[in-house]
Amino acid sequence: MYGFFAYRVASRHDAEDLTSATFERAVKHAGRFDPRRASPATWLLAIAQNVLTDHYRRGARRPESLTEVDALDARVAGAPDRPELGVSPELEQALGGLGDREREVVALRFGGDLRGKEIAQLTGLSEANVHQILSRSLRQLRQAMPERRP
């Protein structure tokens, strides 16, 4: 769950809070879970998407970059180094070049560890469309990322 939010928000604090809020809602609404309709992971990520939507509706702005936010947080807190969310600054910059839908699908796949069929159920897209979006997004990310040498 935290991985999904790490792909979607700039602040580690926000990712932790949103993860917590997701599990609070899940516990509160556990009686609504129907294993015939979705897997537990898909159900939790649907809740996470709603929590994220609520977060942005409350006025949270979309982050410019994780590096900028973490640097500001570190200065304010007086901490010399802040751990990253789990997404490298290079990847965060490359993800910023994707559209909202593409970033959501990538976050569900790699942050939420869902498969194409589960992403399709969650987003209302066809499974073929999910695979197409992932393929194009990964190609765009590879082009935007600096080449790493061992």
MARROTOR-527049 format. One record per atom (N, C-alpha, C): residue number from 1; atom name; x, y, z. Coordinates in steps of 0.1 Angstrom, whole numbers. Example, Ala and Ser with C-alpha at 12.3 -4.5 7.8 and 13.67 -1.06 7.14 Angstrom:
2
pos=1 site=N px=132 py=-57 pz=78
pos=1 site=CA px=123 py=-45 pz=78
pos=1 site=C px=132 py=-33 pz=78
pos=2 site=N px=128 py=-22 pz=71
pos=2 site=CA px=137 py=-11 pz=71
pos=2 site=C px=129 py=0 pz=79
This chain:
150
pos=1 site=N px=8 py=-12 pz=0
pos=1 site=CA px=0 py=0 pz=0
pos=1 site=C px=9 py=13 pz=0
pos=2 site=N px=19 py=12 pz=9
pos=2 site=CA px=28 py=24 pz=10
pos=2 site=C px=34 py=27 pz=-4
pos=3 site=N px=38 py=16 pz=-11
pos=3 site=CA px=44 py=17 pz=-24
pos=3 site=C px=35 py=25 pz=-34
pos=4 site=N px=22 py=22 pz=-34
pos=4 site=CA px=13 py=29 pz=-42
pos=4 site=C px=13 py=44 pz=-40
pos=5 site=N px=13 py=47 pz=-27
pos=5 site=CA px=13 py=62 pz=-24
pos=5 site=C px=26 py=68 pz=-26
pos=6 site=N px=37 py=60 pz=-25
pos=6 site=CA px=50 py=66 pz=-28
pos=6 site=C px=51 py=70 pz=-43
pos=7 site=N px=44 py=64 pz=-51
pos=7 site=CA px=44 py=68 pz=-66
pos=7 site=C px=35 py=80 pz=-68
pos=8 site=N px=26 py=83 pz=-59
pos=8 site=CA px=16 py=93 pz=-61
pos=8 site=C px=18 py=106 pz=-53
pos=9 site=N px=25 py=106 pz=-42
pos=9 site=CA px=26 py=118 pz=-34
pos=9 site=C px=41 py=121 pz=-32
pos=10 site=N px=44 py=134 pz=-28
pos=10 site=CA px=58 py=137 pz=-27
pos=10 site=C px=64 py=136 pz=-13
pos=11 site=N px=55 py=136 pz=-3
pos=11 site=CA px=60 py=136 pz=11
pos=11 site=C px=59 py=122 pz=17
pos=12 site=N px=70 py=118 pz=23
pos=12 site=CA px=69 py=105 pz=31
pos=12 site=C px=58 py=105 pz=41
pos=13 site=N px=57 py=117 pz=48
pos=13 site=CA px=47 py=118 pz=58
pos=13 site=C px=33 py=116 pz=52
pos=14 site=N px=30 py=122 pz=41
pos=14 site=CA px=17 py=120 pz=34
pos=14 site=C px=15 py=106 pz=30
pos=15 site=N px=25 py=99 pz=25
pos=15 site=CA px=24 py=85 pz=21
pos=15 site=C px=21 py=77 pz=33
pos=16 site=N px=27 py=79 pz=44
pos=16 site=CA px=24 py=72 pz=56
pos=16 site=C px=10 py=74 pz=61
pos=17 site=N px=6 py=87 pz=62
pos=17 site=CA px=-7 py=91 pz=66
pos=17 site=C px=-18 py=85 pz=57
pos=18 site=N px=-16 py=85 pz=44
pos=18 site=CA px=-26 py=79 pz=35
pos=18 site=C px=-27 py=64 pz=36
pos=19 site=N px=-15 py=58 pz=38
pos=19 site=CA px=-15 py=43 pz=40
pos=19 site=C px=-23 py=40 pz=53
pos=20 site=N px=-21 py=47 pz=63
pos=20 site=CA px=-28 py=45 pz=76
pos=20 site=C px=-43 py=47 pz=74
pos=21 site=N px=-47 py=58 pz=67
pos=21 site=CA px=-61 py=61 pz=65
pos=21 site=C px=-68 py=50 pz=56
pos=22 site=N px=-60 py=44 pz=47
pos=22 site=CA px=-66 py=34 pz=39
pos=22 site=C px=-69 py=22 pz=47
pos=23 site=N px=-60 py=18 pz=56
pos=23 site=CA px=-63 py=6 pz=65
pos=23 site=C px=-74 py=9 pz=75
pos=24 site=N px=-75 py=21 pz=80
pos=24 site=CA px=-86 py=25 pz=89
pos=24 site=C px=-99 py=23 pz=82
pos=25 site=N px=-100 py=28 pz=69
pos=25 site=CA px=-112 py=27 pz=62
pos=25 site=C px=-115 py=12 pz=59
pos=26 site=N px=-105 py=4 pz=56
pos=26 site=CA px=-107 py=-10 pz=53
pos=26 site=C px=-113 py=-17 pz=65
pos=27 site=N px=-107 py=-14 pz=77
pos=27 site=CA px=-112 py=-20 pz=89
pos=27 site=C px=-127 py=-16 pz=92
pos=28 site=N px=-130 py=-3 pz=90
pos=28 site=CA px=-143 py=2 pz=92
pos=28 site=C px=-153 py=-4 pz=83
pos=29 site=N px=-149 py=-7 pz=70
pos=29 site=CA px=-158 py=-12 pz=60
pos=29 site=C px=-156 py=-27 pz=57
pos=30 site=N px=-150 py=-34 pz=65
pos=30 site=CA px=-146 py=-48 pz=62
pos=30 site=C px=-158 py=-56 pz=59
pos=31 site=N px=-169 py=-53 pz=64
pos=31 site=CA px=-182 py=-61 pz=61
pos=31 site=C px=-186 py=-59 pz=46
pos=32 site=N px=-181 py=-49 pz=40
pos=32 site=CA px=-185 py=-47 pz=25
pos=32 site=C px=-176 py=-55 pz=16
pos=33 site=N px=-165 py=-61 pz=21
pos=33 site=CA px=-156 py=-68 pz=12
pos=33 site=C px=-163 py=-81 pz=7
pos=34 site=N px=-163 py=-83 pz=-6
pos=34 site=CA px=-169 py=-95 pz=-13
pos=34 site=C px=-158 py=-102 pz=-21
pos=35 site=N px=-153 py=-113 pz=-16
pos=35 site=CA px=-142 py=-120 pz=-23
pos=35 site=C px=-146 py=-125 pz=-37
pos=36 site=N px=-159 py=-125 pz=-40
pos=36 site=CA px=-164 py=-129 pz=-54
pos=36 site=C px=-162 py=-118 pz=-64
pos=37 site=N px=-161 py=-105 pz=-59
pos=37 site=CA px=-160 py=-94 pz=-68
pos=37 site=C px=-145 py=-90 pz=-70
pos=38 site=N px=-137 py=-91 pz=-60
pos=38 site=CA px=-123 py=-87 pz=-61
pos=38 site=C px=-114 py=-94 pz=-51
pos=39 site=N px=-101 py=-94 pz=-54
pos=39 site=CA px=-92 py=-99 pz=-44
pos=39 site=C px=-90 py=-89 pz=-33
pos=40 site=N px=-85 py=-93 pz=-21
pos=40 site=CA px=-83 py=-83 pz=-10
pos=40 site=C px=-73 py=-72 pz=-15
pos=41 site=N px=-63 py=-75 pz=-23
pos=41 site=CA px=-54 py=-64 pz=-27
pos=41 site=C px=-61 py=-54 pz=-36
pos=42 site=N px=-69 py=-59 pz=-45
pos=42 site=CA px=-77 py=-50 pz=-54
pos=42 site=C px=-87 py=-41 pz=-46
pos=43 site=N px=-93 py=-48 pz=-36
pos=43 site=CA px=-103 py=-40 pz=-28
pos=43 site=C px=-95 py=-29 pz=-20
pos=44 site=N px=-84 py=-33 pz=-14
pos=44 site=CA px=-76 py=-23 pz=-6
pos=44 site=C px=-71 py=-12 pz=-15
pos=45 site=N px=-67 py=-15 pz=-27
pos=45 site=CA px=-62 py=-4 pz=-36
pos=45 site=C px=-73 py=4 pz=-41
pos=46 site=N px=-85 py=-1 pz=-42
pos=46 site=CA px=-97 py=7 pz=-46
pos=46 site=C px=-99 py=17 pz=-34
pos=47 site=N px=-98 py=13 pz=-22
pos=47 site=CA px=-100 py=22 pz=-11
pos=47 site=C px=-88 py=32 pz=-11
pos=48 site=N px=-76 py=28 pz=-14
pos=48 site=CA px=-65 py=37 pz=-15
pos=48 site=C px=-67 py=48 pz=-25
pos=49 site=N px=-73 py=44 pz=-37
pos=49 site=CA px=-75 py=54 pz=-47
pos=49 site=C px=-85 py=64 pz=-42
pos=50 site=N px=-95 py=60 pz=-35
pos=50 site=CA px=-105 py=70 pz=-29
pos=50 site=C px=-99 py=79 pz=-18
pos=51 site=N px=-90 py=73 pz=-10
pos=51 site=CA px=-83 py=81 pz=0
pos=51 site=C px=-74 py=91 pz=-7
pos=52 site=N px=-67 py=87 pz=-18
pos=52 site=CA px=-59 py=97 pz=-26
pos=52 site=C px=-67 py=108 pz=-32
pos=53 site=N px=-79 py=104 pz=-38
pos=53 site=CA px=-88 py=114 pz=-43
pos=53 site=C px=-92 py=124 pz=-33
pos=54 site=N px=-96 py=119 pz=-21
pos=54 site=CA px=-100 py=128 pz=-10
pos=54 site=C px=-89 py=137 pz=-6
pos=55 site=N px=-77 py=132 pz=-6
pos=55 site=CA px=-65 py=139 pz=-2
pos=55 site=C px=-63 py=151 pz=-12
pos=56 site=N px=-64 py=149 pz=-25
pos=56 site=CA px=-63 py=160 pz=-34
pos=56 site=C px=-75 py=170 pz=-34
pos=57 site=N px=-87 py=164 pz=-31
pos=57 site=CA px=-98 py=173 pz=-30
pos=57 site=C px=-97 py=183 pz=-18
pos=58 site=N px=-91 py=178 pz=-8
pos=58 site=CA px=-89 py=187 pz=4
pos=58 site=C px=-79 py=198 pz=1
pos=59 site=N px=-73 py=198 pz=-10
pos=59 site=CA px=-65 py=209 pz=-14
pos=59 site=C px=-50 py=206 pz=-15
pos=60 site=N px=-46 py=194 pz=-13
pos=60 site=CA px=-32 py=190 pz=-14
pos=60 site=C px=-28 py=192 pz=-29
pos=61 site=N px=-18 py=199 pz=-32
pos=61 site=CA px=-14 py=201 pz=-45
pos=61 site=C px=-5 py=189 pz=-50
pos=62 site=N px=-5 py=187 pz=-63
pos=62 site=CA px=4 py=177 pz=-68
pos=62 site=C px=18 py=181 pz=-67
pos=63 site=N px=27 py=172 pz=-62
pos=63 site=CA px=41 py=176 pz=-60
pos=63 site=C px=49 py=179 pz=-72
pos=64 site=N px=58 py=188 pz=-71
pos=64 site=CA px=67 py=191 pz=-82
pos=64 site=C px=78 py=180 pz=-83
pos=65 site=N px=84 py=177 pz=-71
pos=65 site=CA px=94 py=166 pz=-71
pos=65 site=C px=96 py=162 pz=-57
pos=66 site=N px=99 py=149 pz=-55
pos=66 site=CA px=102 py=143 pz=-42
pos=66 site=C px=114 py=150 pz=-36
pos=67 site=N px=124 py=152 pz=-44
pos=67 site=CA px=137 py=157 pz=-39
pos=67 site=C px=135 py=171 pz=-33
pos=68 site=N px=127 py=180 pz=-40
pos=68 site=CA px=124 py=193 pz=-35
pos=68 site=C px=117 py=193 pz=-22
pos=69 site=N px=107 py=184 pz=-21
pos=69 site=CA px=99 py=184 pz=-9
pos=69 site=C px=107 py=178 pz=3
pos=70 site=N px=114 py=167 pz=0
pos=70 site=CA px=122 py=161 pz=11
pos=70 site=C px=133 py=171 pz=16
pos=71 site=N px=139 py=179 pz=7
pos=71 site=CA px=149 py=189 pz=11
pos=71 site=C px=143 py=199 pz=20
pos=72 site=N px=131 py=204 pz=16
pos=72 site=CA px=124 py=214 pz=24
pos=72 site=C px=120 py=208 pz=37
pos=73 site=N px=115 py=196 pz=38
pos=73 site=CA px=111 py=189 pz=50
pos=73 site=C px=123 py=188 pz=59
pos=74 site=N px=135 py=184 pz=54
pos=74 site=CA px=147 py=182 pz=62
pos=74 site=C px=151 py=195 pz=68
pos=75 site=N px=151 py=206 pz=60
pos=75 site=CA px=154 py=219 pz=65
pos=75 site=C px=145 py=224 pz=77
pos=76 site=N px=132 py=222 pz=75
pos=76 site=CA px=122 py=226 pz=85
pos=76 site=C px=124 py=217 pz=97
pos=77 site=N px=126 py=205 pz=96
pos=77 site=CA px=127 py=196 pz=108
pos=77 site=C px=141 py=196 pz=114
pos=78 site=N px=151 py=202 pz=107
pos=78 site=CA px=164 py=203 pz=112
pos=78 site=C px=172 py=190 pz=110
pos=79 site=N px=166 py=181 pz=102
pos=79 site=CA px=172 py=168 pz=100
pos=79 site=C px=182 py=169 pz=88
pos=80 site=N px=194 py=164 pz=90
pos=80 site=CA px=204 py=165 pz=79
pos=80 site=C px=200 py=157 pz=67
pos=81 site=N px=195 py=145 pz=69
pos=81 site=CA px=192 py=136 pz=58
pos=81 site=C px=178 py=129 pz=61
pos=82 site=N px=170 py=129 pz=50
pos=82 site=CA px=157 py=123 pz=51
pos=82 site=C px=157 py=111 pz=42
pos=83 site=N px=152 py=99 pz=46
pos=83 site=CA px=152 py=88 pz=37
pos=83 site=C px=142 py=91 pz=26
pos=84 site=N px=145 py=85 pz=14
pos=84 site=CA px=136 py=87 pz=3
pos=84 site=C px=124 py=78 pz=4
pos=85 site=N px=114 py=81 pz=-3
pos=85 site=CA px=102 py=73 pz=-3
pos=85 site=C px=103 py=59 pz=-9
pos=86 site=N px=114 py=56 pz=-15
pos=86 site=CA px=116 py=44 pz=-22
pos=86 site=C px=116 py=45 pz=-37
pos=87 site=N px=114 py=58 pz=-42
pos=87 site=CA px=115 py=61 pz=-56
pos=87 site=C px=126 py=70 pz=-58
pos=88 site=N px=136 py=67 pz=-66
pos=88 site=CA px=148 py=75 pz=-68
pos=88 site=C px=144 py=89 pz=-74
pos=89 site=N px=152 py=99 pz=-71
pos=89 site=CA px=149 py=112 pz=-77
pos=89 site=C px=148 py=112 pz=-93
pos=90 site=N px=156 py=103 pz=-99
pos=90 site=CA px=156 py=102 pz=-113
pos=90 site=C px=142 py=96 pz=-118
pos=91 site=N px=138 py=86 pz=-111
pos=91 site=CA px=125 py=80 pz=-114
pos=91 site=C px=114 py=89 pz=-111
pos=92 site=N px=114 py=97 pz=-100
pos=92 site=CA px=104 py=106 pz=-97
pos=92 site=C px=103 py=117 pz=-108
pos=93 site=N px=114 py=122 pz=-113
pos=93 site=CA px=114 py=131 pz=-124
pos=93 site=C px=108 py=125 pz=-137
pos=94 site=N px=112 py=113 pz=-140
pos=94 site=CA px=106 py=106 pz=-152
pos=94 site=C px=91 py=104 pz=-150
pos=95 site=N px=87 py=100 pz=-138
pos=95 site=CA px=72 py=98 pz=-136
pos=95 site=C px=65 py=111 pz=-138
pos=96 site=N px=71 py=122 pz=-134
pos=96 site=CA px=65 py=135 pz=-136
pos=96 site=C px=61 py=138 pz=-151
pos=97 site=N px=68 py=132 pz=-160
pos=97 site=CA px=65 py=134 pz=-174
pos=97 site=C px=54 py=126 pz=-179
pos=98 site=N px=48 py=117 pz=-171
pos=98 site=CA px=37 py=109 pz=-175
pos=98 site=C px=24 py=116 pz=-172
pos=99 site=N px=13 py=113 pz=-179
pos=99 site=CA px=0 py=119 pz=-175
pos=99 site=C px=-5 py=112 pz=-163
pos=100 site=N px=-16 py=118 pz=-158
pos=100 site=CA px=-22 py=112 pz=-146
pos=100 site=C px=-26 py=98 pz=-147
pos=101 site=N px=-33 py=94 pz=-158
pos=101 site=CA px=-37 py=80 pz=-160
pos=101 site=C px=-26 py=71 pz=-161
pos=102 site=N px=-15 py=75 pz=-168
pos=102 site=CA px=-3 py=66 pz=-170
pos=102 site=C px=4 py=64 pz=-156
pos=103 site=N px=5 py=75 pz=-149
pos=103 site=CA px=11 py=74 pz=-136
pos=103 site=C px=3 py=65 pz=-126
pos=104 site=N px=-10 py=66 pz=-127
pos=104 site=CA px=-19 py=58 pz=-118
pos=104 site=C px=-17 py=43 pz=-122
pos=105 site=N px=-17 py=40 pz=-135
pos=105 site=CA px=-15 py=26 pz=-139
pos=105 site=C px=-1 py=21 pz=-134
pos=106 site=N px=9 py=29 pz=-136
pos=106 site=CA px=22 py=25 pz=-132
pos=106 site=C px=23 py=23 pz=-117
pos=107 site=N px=16 py=32 pz=-109
pos=107 site=CA px=16 py=31 pz=-95
pos=107 site=C px=9 py=18 pz=-90
pos=108 site=N px=-2 py=15 pz=-97
pos=108 site=CA px=-10 py=3 pz=-93
pos=108 site=C px=-2 py=-10 pz=-96
pos=109 site=N px=5 py=-9 pz=-108
pos=109 site=CA px=13 py=-21 pz=-112
pos=109 site=C px=25 py=-23 pz=-103
pos=110 site=N px=33 py=-13 pz=-101
pos=110 site=CA px=46 py=-14 pz=-94
pos=110 site=C px=46 py=-10 pz=-79
pos=111 site=N px=37 py=0 pz=-76
pos=111 site=CA px=36 py=3 pz=-62
pos=111 site=C px=26 py=-5 pz=-55
pos=112 site=N px=15 py=-9 pz=-62
pos=112 site=CA px=4 py=-17 pz=-56
pos=112 site=C px=6 py=-32 pz=-59
pos=113 site=N px=15 py=-35 pz=-68
pos=113 site=CA px=18 py=-49 pz=-72
pos=113 site=C px=6 py=-57 pz=-77
pos=114 site=N px=-2 py=-49 pz=-85
pos=114 site=CA px=-14 py=-56 pz=-91
pos=114 site=C px=-10 py=-60 pz=-105
pos=115 site=N px=-17 py=-70 pz=-110
pos=115 site=CA px=-16 py=-75 pz=-124
pos=115 site=C px=-26 py=-67 pz=-133
pos=116 site=N px=-24 py=-69 pz=-146
pos=116 site=CA px=-32 py=-62 pz=-156
pos=116 site=C px=-47 py=-64 pz=-154
pos=117 site=N px=-52 py=-76 pz=-151
pos=117 site=CA px=-66 py=-78 pz=-149
pos=117 site=C px=-71 py=-71 pz=-137
pos=118 site=N px=-64 py=-71 pz=-126
pos=118 site=CA px=-68 py=-64 pz=-114
pos=118 site=C px=-68 py=-49 pz=-116
pos=119 site=N px=-59 py=-44 pz=-123
pos=119 site=CA px=-58 py=-29 pz=-126
pos=119 site=C px=-70 py=-26 pz=-135
pos=120 site=N px=-73 py=-34 pz=-145
pos=120 site=CA px=-85 py=-32 pz=-153
pos=120 site=C px=-98 py=-31 pz=-145
pos=121 site=N px=-100 py=-41 pz=-136
pos=121 site=CA px=-112 py=-41 pz=-128
pos=121 site=C px=-112 py=-28 pz=-119
pos=122 site=N px=-101 py=-24 pz=-114
pos=122 site=CA px=-101 py=-12 pz=-105
pos=122 site=C px=-103 py=1 pz=-113
pos=123 site=N px=-98 py=2 pz=-125
pos=123 site=CA px=-98 py=15 pz=-132
pos=123 site=C px=-110 py=16 pz=-142
pos=124 site=N px=-116 py=4 pz=-145
pos=124 site=CA px=-126 py=4 pz=-156
pos=124 site=C px=-121 py=4 pz=-170
pos=125 site=N px=-108 py=3 pz=-171
pos=125 site=CA px=-102 py=1 pz=-184
pos=125 site=C px=-102 py=-13 pz=-189
pos=126 site=N px=-100 py=-16 pz=-202
pos=126 site=CA px=-99 py=-30 pz=-206
pos=126 site=C px=-85 py=-34 pz=-202
pos=127 site=N px=-84 py=-47 pz=-201
pos=127 site=CA px=-71 py=-53 pz=-198
pos=127 site=C px=-60 py=-50 pz=-209
pos=128 site=N px=-65 py=-50 pz=-221
pos=128 site=CA px=-56 py=-47 pz=-233
pos=128 site=C px=-51 py=-33 pz=-232
pos=129 site=N px=-60 py=-24 pz=-228
pos=129 site=CA px=-57 py=-10 pz=-226
pos=129 site=C px=-47 py=-8 pz=-215
pos=130 site=N px=-49 py=-15 pz=-204
pos=130 site=CA px=-39 py=-14 pz=-193
pos=130 site=C px=-25 py=-18 pz=-198
pos=131 site=N px=-24 py=-29 pz=-205
pos=131 site=CA px=-11 py=-34 pz=-210
pos=131 site=C px=-5 py=-24 pz=-220
pos=132 site=N px=-13 py=-18 pz=-228
pos=132 site=CA px=-9 py=-8 pz=-237
pos=132 site=C px=-3 py=4 pz=-230
pos=133 site=N px=-10 py=9 pz=-220
pos=133 site=CA px=-6 py=21 pz=-212
pos=133 site=C px=7 py=17 pz=-205
pos=134 site=N px=8 py=6 pz=-199
pos=134 site=CA px=20 py=2 pz=-192
pos=134 site=C px=32 py=1 pz=-202
pos=135 site=N px=30 py=-5 pz=-213
pos=135 site=CA px=40 py=-6 pz=-223
pos=135 site=C px=45 py=8 pz=-228
pos=136 site=N px=36 py=16 pz=-231
pos=136 site=CA px=40 py=30 pz=-235
pos=136 site=C px=47 py=38 pz=-224
pos=137 site=N px=41 py=36 pz=-212
pos=137 site=CA px=47 py=44 pz=-201
pos=137 site=C px=61 py=39 pz=-197
pos=138 site=N px=63 py=26 pz=-198
pos=138 site=CA px=77 py=21 pz=-195
pos=138 site=C px=87 py=25 pz=-205
pos=139 site=N px=82 py=25 pz=-218
pos=139 site=CA px=91 py=30 pz=-229
pos=139 site=C px=95 py=45 pz=-226
pos=140 site=N px=85 py=53 pz=-223
pos=140 site=CA px=87 py=67 pz=-220
pos=140 site=C px=96 py=68 pz=-208
pos=141 site=N px=94 py=60 pz=-197
pos=141 site=CA px=103 py=61 pz=-186
pos=141 site=C px=117 py=57 pz=-189
pos=142 site=N px=119 py=47 pz=-197
pos=142 site=CA px=133 py=43 pz=-201
pos=142 site=C px=140 py=54 pz=-209
pos=143 site=N px=133 py=61 pz=-217
pos=143 site=CA px=139 py=71 pz=-225
pos=143 site=C px=142 py=83 pz=-216
pos=144 site=N px=134 py=86 pz=-206
pos=144 site=CA px=136 py=97 pz=-197
pos=144 site=C px=147 py=95 pz=-186
pos=145 site=N px=149 py=82 pz=-183
pos=145 site=CA px=159 py=79 pz=-172
pos=145 site=C px=173 py=79 pz=-178
pos=146 site=N px=182 py=84 pz=-170
pos=146 site=CA px=196 py=83 pz=-174
pos=146 site=C px=201 py=69 pz=-174
pos=147 site=N px=210 py=66 pz=-183
pos=147 site=CA px=215 py=52 pz=-184
pos=147 site=C px=224 py=50 pz=-173
pos=148 site=N px=222 py=38 pz=-166
pos=148 site=CA px=231 py=35 pz=-155
pos=148 site=C px=241 py=25 pz=-159
pos=149 site=N px=253 py=28 pz=-155
pos=149 site=CA px=265 py=19 pz=-158
pos=149 site=C px=269 py=12 pz=-145
pos=150 site=N px=272 py=-1 pz=-145
pos=150 site=CA px=277 py=-8 pz=-133
pos=150 site=C px=291 py=-3 pz=-129
